[in-house]
Every structure is written in structure tokens, then in C-alpha cells.
């Protein structure tokens, strides 16, 4: 473990995560992760990444040694919507974790991709996330782009950063809307008390979600949503913030969960991007999965 001791200086960064990022020469997101994990102390006390210490405060940065895992290739069937020598578009089922992490080192999309692609995956995101350009939650189904080489990965990641990448979702949420369409522009960051959750937080990262009502149901609404940004749990947090949590969401929804859904009724239906090599726009759409269609039919028939 590397330990760095520094006196806080506002000239380096007024926020703790900015200061740690600069001093330790790591990314700001990695600095925020270390703070969240309790590896940073200010005057001997664990604090938040939003903290603004005073000049001269003692900051101790503990950087753990990286853990290396042997990610196994597993022969897991993949629903591949498109594939060429540079990238894939995969339709991920509900319940599949995208990449290995604590408690989930097998059965993930990455394990399946390693079997399908062999060594032909981008290495930009490291050994645990080869080829992964963006991700969706375990219990969200739908389309994901996967890069086979670093050139494709960089080109796709730049489009996400510039908000030129099309991401369209289908969701069923609680309640009815006054307006047929709208935009949620509310910053998202870690929940100040529940550290494993996200929340709308003043001073958080910009997050913009557009929604359109497709159909009013029995106590629910069927929505089309598009993202300008891609924050963790963005749609789930924004819909809960509006008072319309996603049906089946056991984190941001009501305490009484619709267990038959096995998680949130949220599907990444469409992705669109400019191919990094051909410079041609490509767009892919996936049908609603069975769990979504079944719940939609039941609500249309007034059985829920």
C-alpha cells in the first residue's frame, strides 16, 4: 500500500477529491472511489469527496495495491445484434452482471465475451472490464456496445463524453404524468447517507433525462426515455426524484416490491453511434423482452 501525507492547499483544489487526484496523480473518479472506501482521512477523520478542508489540514492518502484476478472465459450464450472486426452490439438479459466485481467473478457479460472474442477485446478499461465502453445495471436488460480494440473503444467513448451517442430506454413507472413529455435536469452523486445508492445532490455531476409518455396503464405509465448523460442509475434516480419510480426497483422504489419482475422494468432499447472506422452512423433497436411485455399486457388488462 502506498501512503501519501500532504497538507491541504486550496491552490491545488478546493474540494477533497480534486486535491487527492492532483497530489496522487490519479483520476478524479479514482480519488472519489478511495474517499468513498474510507482510504482518505483529513485530520485523522474519514470524510466525503465533497468536503472542502482548510489550508494546512493533514490529508493522508492510502492507495491499496491493485488486486489482479484471473477472469475466466465462460461459454455463456450471447444475443449478438451486430458484430464486425472492431465492435459488437450485445442484447444483455436481465439478471446478468456486465463485468466481474466483488461477489460476481463468474457468469458476467465479460466472462461470456472472453469466450466469444478470445483476446480480441479492448484493454483500455483493464483486465476486469475488457471491451466495456459503457454498462447497464444487472437487472436492466438491453443493448450494449463492446469494443474489440483500443481504437474503437476511444472513438466510442469520445461520443459518449460528447453526448453524441444515442441511448433510448423503455420503462414502466408508477403513477401518471401531468405532461406527455418533459426533461429532468438534476445533478446526481452518491447519496450522502446511503453510500451504495445514488441521489439527486446539489453540486453533483450533471445529469439530463428526457421522457415521453407512450401509454397510460392501470396505476403505471409506459415511457420512452433518452439520455444526454450516463450517470450511475440515472433513469432510476431521476424517475424516483419525480415521484414515479421504476416498477420493480428494489432500491429506489416503494418498500413493497413487485417481485415477479426480478428487478426494475427498464430496457435499453436503442443505441446509435458513428462507427469509429467507417464514420457511418449505425443504430440498433431491440424488441421488448418477455418480462416487460408480460407486465405491460397485465396492466393493460387491469390485472395488477
C-alpha positions as CSV (number, residue, x, y, z in Angstrom):
1,X,0.0,0.0,0.0
2,X,1.2,3.4,-0.9
3,X,0.7,6.1,1.7
4,X,0.9,9.8,0.8
5,X,0.8,12.5,3.5
6,X,0.2,16.1,2.5
7,X,-1.0,19.4,3.9
8,X,-4.2,20.6,2.2
9,X,-3.9,23.6,-0.1
10,X,-6.8,25.3,-1.8
11,X,-4.4,26.3,-4.5
12,X,-4.3,22.6,-5.6
13,X,-8.1,22.1,-5.3
14,X,-10.8,23.4,-3.0
15,X,-12.6,20.0,-3.0
16,X,-11.0,17.0,-1.4
17,X,-11.4,14.7,-4.5
18,X,-9.7,17.3,-6.7
19,X,-6.9,17.7,-4.2
20,X,-6.3,13.9,-3.9
21,X,-6.5,13.5,-7.7
22,X,-3.7,16.1,-8.2
23,X,-1.5,15.0,-5.4
24,X,-1.7,11.3,-6.0
25,X,-1.7,11.7,-9.8
26,X,-4.8,9.6,-10.3
27,X,-8.2,10.3,-12.0
28,X,-10.8,12.2,-10.1
29,X,-13.2,9.3,-10.2
30,X,-10.5,7.0,-8.7
31,X,-9.9,9.7,-6.0
32,X,-13.6,9.8,-5.2
33,X,-13.7,6.0,-5.0
34,X,-10.8,6.0,-2.5
35,X,-12.6,8.6,-0.4
36,X,-15.9,6.6,-0.5
37,X,-14.0,3.5,0.6
38,X,-12.5,5.3,3.6
39,X,-8.9,5.3,2.3
40,X,-8.6,9.1,2.8
41,X,-8.5,10.9,6.1
42,X,-8.5,14.6,6.9
43,X,-7.0,15.3,10.4
44,X,-7.5,11.7,11.1
45,X,-11.1,11.5,10.2
46,X,-12.9,9.9,7.2
47,X,-14.9,12.5,5.2
48,X,-16.7,12.9,1.9
49,X,-15.4,13.7,-1.5
50,X,-17.4,16.9,-1.5
51,X,-15.6,18.1,1.6
52,X,-13.6,21.4,1.5
53,X,-10.8,21.1,4.0
54,X,-9.0,24.1,5.3
55,X,-5.5,25.2,4.3
56,X,-3.0,23.2,6.4
57,X,-5.3,20.3,7.3
58,X,-3.5,17.0,7.3
59,X,-4.5,14.7,4.5
60,X,-3.4,11.1,4.5
61,X,-4.0,9.1,1.2
62,X,-3.9,5.3,1.4
63,X,-3.7,3.7,-2.1
64,X,-4.2,-0.1,-1.9
65,X,-2.2,-2.4,-4.1
66,X,-4.3,-3.3,-7.2
67,X,-5.9,-6.7,-7.0
68,X,-5.4,-8.9,-10.0
69,X,-7.9,-11.6,-10.8
70,X,-7.9,-14.3,-13.5
71,X,-11.1,-13.6,-15.3
72,X,-12.3,-16.9,-16.8
73,X,-13.7,-17.3,-20.3
74,X,-17.1,-19.0,-20.0
75,X,-19.2,-20.5,-22.7
76,X,-22.3,-18.4,-22.0
77,X,-24.7,-17.8,-24.9
78,X,-24.8,-14.2,-26.2
79,X,-27.5,-12.4,-28.1
80,X,-25.3,-10.6,-30.6
81,X,-27.2,-8.0,-32.6
82,X,-24.2,-6.9,-34.6
83,X,-20.5,-7.7,-34.9
84,X,-17.5,-6.7,-37.1
85,X,-13.8,-6.7,-36.6
86,X,-14.0,-3.6,-34.4
87,X,-17.0,-3.9,-32.2
88,X,-20.1,-5.8,-31.1
89,X,-23.6,-4.8,-30.1
90,X,-25.0,-7.2,-27.5
91,X,-28.5,-7.6,-26.1
92,X,-27.9,-8.3,-22.4
93,X,-30.6,-10.2,-20.5
94,X,-32.0,-9.1,-17.1
95,X,-30.0,-10.6,-14.2
96,X,-26.6,-10.7,-15.9
97,X,-23.8,-8.6,-14.4
98,X,-21.8,-6.7,-17.0
99,X,-18.3,-7.1,-15.6
100,X,-16.6,-9.0,-12.7
101,X,-16.5,-7.4,-9.3
102,X,-16.6,-8.4,-5.6
103,X,-19.1,-11.3,-5.3
104,X,-19.6,-11.6,-9.1
105,X,-16.5,-13.1,-10.7
106,X,-18.3,-15.6,-12.9
107,X,-21.3,-15.6,-15.1
108,X,-20.8,-12.0,-16.2
109,X,-21.0,-10.5,-19.7
110,X,-17.3,-10.1,-19.7
111,X,-16.8,-13.8,-19.0
112,X,-19.0,-14.6,-22.0
113,X,-17.2,-12.1,-24.2
114,X,-13.8,-13.5,-23.4
115,X,-15.0,-16.9,-24.6
116,X,-16.6,-15.4,-27.8
117,X,-13.8,-13.0,-28.7
118,X,-10.7,-14.5,-27.2
119,X,-8.0,-11.9,-27.0
120,X,-9.9,-9.5,-29.3
121,X,-11.2,-7.0,-26.8
122,X,-10.1,-3.5,-26.0
123,X,-7.8,-3.3,-23.0
124,X,-8.4,0.3,-22.1
125,X,-10.6,-0.5,-19.1
126,X,-8.2,-3.0,-17.7
127,X,-8.4,-6.8,-17.1
128,X,-11.7,-6.7,-15.2
129,X,-13.6,-4.7,-17.9
130,X,-12.1,-5.7,-21.3
131,X,-14.1,-4.2,-24.2
132,X,-16.6,-2.5,-21.9
133,X,-17.3,1.0,-23.2
134,X,-20.5,1.6,-21.1
135,X,-22.6,-0.5,-18.9
136,X,-26.2,-1.0,-17.7
137,X,-27.3,-2.4,-14.3
138,X,-27.6,-6.1,-13.6
139,X,-31.4,-6.0,-13.6
140,X,-31.7,-3.7,-16.6
141,X,-31.9,-5.5,-19.9
142,X,-30.9,-4.3,-23.3
143,X,-28.3,-3.1,-25.7
144,X,-24.6,-2.6,-25.0
145,X,-21.7,-1.7,-27.3
146,X,-18.4,-3.6,-26.8
147,X,-15.1,-2.6,-28.3
148,X,-12.7,-5.2,-29.8
149,X,-9.7,-2.8,-29.9
150,X,-8.5,0.4,-28.3
151,X,-9.1,2.4,-31.5
152,X,-12.8,1.5,-31.4
153,X,-13.0,2.0,-27.7
154,X,-11.6,5.5,-27.8
155,X,-13.9,6.5,-30.7
156,X,-17.0,5.2,-28.9
157,X,-16.0,6.7,-25.5
158,X,-15.5,10.1,-27.1
159,X,-19.0,10.0,-28.5
160,X,-20.4,9.2,-25.0
161,X,-18.3,12.0,-23.5
162,X,-19.6,14.5,-26.1
163,X,-23.2,13.3,-25.7
164,X,-23.5,12.4,-29.3
165,X,-24.2,8.8,-28.6
166,X,-27.9,7.8,-28.9
167,X,-29.3,5.9,-25.8
168,X,-33.1,5.2,-25.7
169,X,-34.8,3.2,-23.0
170,X,-38.3,1.8,-22.4
171,X,-39.6,1.8,-18.8
172,X,-42.8,1.2,-16.8
173,X,-43.0,3.6,-13.9
174,X,-45.5,4.2,-11.1
175,X,-48.3,6.7,-11.4
176,X,-49.5,9.0,-14.2
177,X,-47.9,12.2,-15.6
178,X,-49.5,15.6,-16.0
179,X,-47.5,16.3,-19.1
180,X,-47.0,14.0,-22.1
181,X,-43.2,14.7,-22.2
182,X,-40.6,16.5,-20.2
183,X,-36.9,16.8,-19.2
184,X,-35.3,16.1,-15.8
185,X,-32.1,18.2,-15.4
186,X,-30.9,17.3,-11.9
187,X,-27.3,16.5,-10.8
188,X,-26.6,13.1,-9.4
189,X,-23.9,11.9,-7.0
190,X,-23.5,9.4,-4.1
191,X,-26.3,9.5,-1.6
192,X,-25.0,11.5,1.4
193,X,-26.1,8.8,3.9
194,X,-26.7,5.6,1.9
195,X,-23.3,5.3,0.2
196,X,-24.3,2.4,-2.0
197,X,-27.1,4.5,-3.6
198,X,-27.1,7.5,-5.9
199,X,-29.3,10.5,-5.4
200,X,-30.1,14.0,-6.8
201,X,-27.5,16.0,-4.9
202,X,-26.7,19.7,-5.1
203,X,-23.2,20.1,-6.6
204,X,-23.3,16.6,-8.1
205,X,-22.5,15.6,-11.7
206,X,-24.7,17.0,-14.5
207,X,-27.5,14.5,-15.4
208,X,-30.2,15.1,-18.0
209,X,-33.0,12.7,-18.9
210,X,-35.8,13.2,-21.4
211,X,-39.0,11.3,-21.2
212,X,-42.1,10.8,-23.3
213,X,-45.4,9.1,-22.3
214,X,-46.2,6.2,-24.6
215,X,-49.2,4.8,-22.8
216,X,-51.1,5.2,-19.6
217,X,-51.7,1.9,-17.8
218,X,-53.5,0.7,-14.7
219,X,-51.6,2.7,-12.0
220,X,-48.5,2.8,-14.1
221,X,-47.1,4.7,-17.2
222,X,-45.2,3.2,-20.1
223,X,-42.3,5.7,-21.0
224,X,-39.7,6.2,-23.7
225,X,-36.6,7.8,-22.2
226,X,-33.4,9.2,-23.8
227,X,-30.2,10.2,-22.0
228,X,-27.9,13.1,-22.6
229,X,-25.6,11.9,-19.8
230,X,-24.9,8.5,-18.4
231,X,-24.7,8.7,-14.7
232,X,-24.9,5.6,-12.5
233,X,-28.6,4.6,-12.0
234,X,-29.6,7.8,-13.8
235,X,-33.1,6.9,-15.0
236,X,-33.9,5.1,-11.8
237,X,-32.8,8.1,-9.7
238,X,-34.5,10.7,-11.9
239,X,-37.8,8.8,-12.0
240,X,-37.8,8.4,-8.2
241,X,-37.0,12.1,-7.9
242,X,-40.1,12.9,-9.9
243,X,-42.2,10.6,-7.7
244,X,-42.5,8.0,-10.4
245,X,-40.0,5.2,-9.5
246,X,-39.5,2.4,-12.0
247,X,-41.8,-0.6,-11.4
248,X,-39.9,-3.4,-9.7
249,X,-37.0,-1.2,-8.5
250,X,-36.0,-2.6,-5.1
251,X,-33.6,0.2,-4.3
252,X,-35.4,3.4,-5.4
253,X,-39.0,2.2,-5.5
254,X,-41.6,1.5,-2.8
255,X,-40.9,-0.9,0.0
256,X,-43.4,-3.4,-1.4
257,X,-41.5,-4.6,-4.5
258,X,-43.1,-6.3,-7.5
259,X,-41.1,-9.5,-7.1
260,X,-42.3,-11.1,-10.4
261,X,-40.3,-8.5,-12.4
262,X,-37.0,-9.6,-10.8
263,X,-35.8,-6.0,-10.7
264,X,-36.6,-2.8,-12.4
265,X,-38.8,-2.8,-15.5
266,X,-36.2,-1.0,-17.6
267,X,-34.9,-1.9,-21.0
268,X,-32.1,-0.3,-23.0
269,X,-34.0,-0.4,-26.3
270,X,-31.9,1.6,-28.8
271,X,-28.3,2.6,-29.3
272,X,-26.9,4.8,-32.1
273,X,-23.3,5.8,-32.8
274,X,-20.9,6.7,-35.5
275,X,-18.7,3.7,-36.4
276,X,-15.1,4.7,-35.4
277,X,-13.6,3.2,-38.5
278,X,-16.2,3.8,-41.3
279,X,-17.6,7.1,-39.8
280,X,-21.1,5.9,-40.7
281,X,-24.0,6.3,-38.3
282,X,-25.3,3.0,-37.1
283,X,-28.5,2.4,-35.0
284,X,-29.8,-0.7,-33.4
285,X,-33.2,-1.4,-31.8
286,X,-34.2,-4.4,-29.7
287,X,-37.7,-5.8,-29.0
288,X,-39.1,-5.6,-25.6
289,X,-38.1,-8.7,-23.6
290,X,-40.8,-11.2,-22.3
291,X,-40.8,-9.9,-18.7
292,X,-41.6,-6.4,-20.0
293,X,-44.2,-7.4,-22.5
294,X,-46.0,-9.6,-19.9
295,X,-46.1,-6.8,-17.3
296,X,-47.3,-4.4,-20.0
297,X,-50.2,-6.7,-21.1
298,X,-51.3,-7.4,-17.5
299,X,-51.5,-3.6,-16.8
300,X,-53.4,-3.0,-20.0
301,X,-55.9,-5.6,-18.9
302,X,-56.2,-4.2,-15.4
303,X,-54.9,-7.3,-13.6
304,X,-52.4,-5.6,-11.4
